[in-house]
Every structure is written in structure tokens, then in C-alpha cells.
């Protein structure tokens, strides 16, 4: 048996070890995450989950069949590592497809890189471009991971909000009514600015930036020699005949833009986690360095199936059978159902021009969830928690998509995901109609 003294010194040394800070400084202030809390609440209480952004309907048959073929076909090498920066059949397809969209010749090996979802594409960009103290402009409301990703890279996020304008003639507000103030946007660019993050179509508002708005951003990027991370994961989900314009196609922008996409959103298969980046080699070479030294590689079978999905879409490009034509049609109808359900009960919807999402104004429901004096939790967050617990309907507070300093300016909206089966949207409608 160890002597009492020996065991005392052992316990002291253990204590000393345990009291050492374990958390790297770069994680300070970013350890709390809204999704952990809201996903758990939805799992515990919701009967209808319109919170997190994923379809509850299946991906198209041609994609599932491609996956099964890849999985159980002759080519057993599809179960092994493939090329680190993207499975050759997939990068070739992406180069061909995006080459056609952008009207330029793309080299599959240097102008395209495959990532573990768009998430990892974003991570690679921030790690590759942002140095300690660099400023990164983020347009609010924003897909919430941009802020912690900039901070982890040592950068300083600089926020600029889209400003809502009241619609005329008692019409419903549209996501197009949320606009940048040109002078305010210009005032955010400085010598310290390295990157601007653009997300069009935008999560959570569903805003599709117009050509004029994109030109405004592009001119500032060129003038100040700024890079643009263009998150276009909802590129095919655009409604009412609106056009998705790629900022990389504007003058002076190709050389300074990384386009980010996601097979999850493109083919309704968010769990596959296949994403990509498209851009000039002078930018992508640095993404490859981060990718090589972090995840290295993405699932081969899923990449093979996505390549086949793109091959089909290339063959059917612009035809009515194309999934890229059918999916937005289907989603536009779902959007319209949810708009009607919400409007009927006075939870005023902001009609989105694109994406899976719809933001609604909860001001008229304030009497249901009274304000708590002195609480620093934004009202919409308390409302969304109350709603899932008491009505079984899950949604996400809009304040989650704002920085700490601006959260309380936008605290009376919640975001719904309408990429859901008809039965799910009907169940949501039942809850809303019974409520009011
Ligand atoms: N960007 C935006 C704007 C998103 O909404 C999402 C997913 N919610 C992503 C990126 C991440 O996409 P993926 O699932 O392909 O990682």
C-alpha cells in the first residue's frame, strides 16, 4: 500500500493537473450554441418540428438509386479513400456544371474542392483567409456559425444589418423589403477588412439579393481589395421566377470570390454532408491546405452518388423533369401554405423569395407570453421555448441570427422551416388555427 504521504502527493499532483485551464483561448465566448438547446427542446416537446433546416421528405429516387449503386456495385474501391480534394468524377461534374453556369472554363483539379458539407467549406475559408485582427463583414441576419468561425480564426466580425422597410398598401412584407443601407455598408469597409460573407439566398430571411444589391457589394470589394465568401447553398431554391445571381459573375469578382454549395440542400439530402467550393486557384490552393490538414477527405460513396445526380441534372438542364426545376416549384407551394396559415392567425409572415425558411412577426402574440422584466434573454427566444413546450410547435428565434449587440433590436420574429411534408405543414396549421 502507498504511504499516506505518497498518496497525498499523488492527489495533489492530480489536483494540480485538473486545475489547469483546458480550453483554448480561441473558444472563449463561443461555447454556447443555440442549436444544442433548440434541437433538444424540439426533440423533447415538439409534435411538429419546423425548427432546424432539413426536409422531412426523401431525396429524389435517382439520387438514392445512385447511392445504392455506388454502395453495392462492382467497384469496391468506392469504399476506400479517393482523391483528398474531391472524388475525380464529382469535381469533373462540378467543374462542368458550374463552368456552364458561370460561362467560364473550370479546371476540376484546381477550381473545385469537395468538402464535408458547406459547413466545412466555410471553415476552410475562414481558416485560410483570416489572420489575427482581420475584420470580416457579416450581413445580419446571418447563418449563425459565421461569427464563431471568424473568431476561431482570430478575426473580428463586423456586422451590418439588413434594414426592414414597411411594405405599401397593407401588403405582406417580403424578404426583398429587407435591404442594406449603402452608406452604412460602405462605412464598414476599412484597411483591416479582409473578407465579406455573402449569403444569397439568405438563411434565415429567404432574401435573394438583387443585381443592384450585389453590384453595390461587388464595387466595394473591388475598391477595397476584399475577398468574398459567397454561401450559395440555397441557389436552386428561388421562387416567383426570381433569379439567383452569382456574385462571382460580376465584374472583378471571380478572382476574389469562393462560391460555396451543398448537396444537402441541392438534392434534399442534408445528412450526406457533401459540399463544395468553386473559385480561382489562387484562393482554392489555400483551402486545400486547410482541408488537407484537417478532415483530409469526404465519404467516397456519397461523392460518387452526388456526381451521378449532377450528371442527370446536366442532361436535363432547364427541362421540366430537372430536379432543379421541380424542387423550387414544390417548395414554393409549401411556402404559400405556410404563409396562408400564419397570415390567417395574425402571425405576419415575411414572404421569402428563396430558401427553406420563412420568418414571421410574433408581435400580435405578445399577450400569450408576457415580457419578463429584467430578463436579458430576447423575447423571441422565450416565445419560441414557450411555443414548443405549450403548443408542440418548434421554430427558431430570429435573434439567434444576430450578434450579441443587435439581438434585442430584432426580438419579435421566429423562423419556420417549410421544407416539410404536406402532413407536417397541415399539423402546424392545425396548431396555429386552434391557438387563435
Ligand atoms: N450555409 C447556410 C446558409 C446554411 O443554411 C447551411 C445549413 N443550414 C450551411 C451553410 C451548411 O450546409 P451543409 O449542411 O452542407 O454543411
Boltz pocket constraint, residues with backbone or C-beta under 6 A from the ligand:
constraints:
  - pocket:
      binder: B
      contacts: [[A, 53], [A, 116], [A, 117], [A, 118], [A, 119], [A, 120], [A, 143], [A, 199], [A, 201], [A, 203], [A, 231], [A, 233], [A, 261], [A, 262], [A, 263], [A, 264], [A, 265], [A, 270], [A, 273], [A, 274], [A, 275]]
      max_distance: 6.0
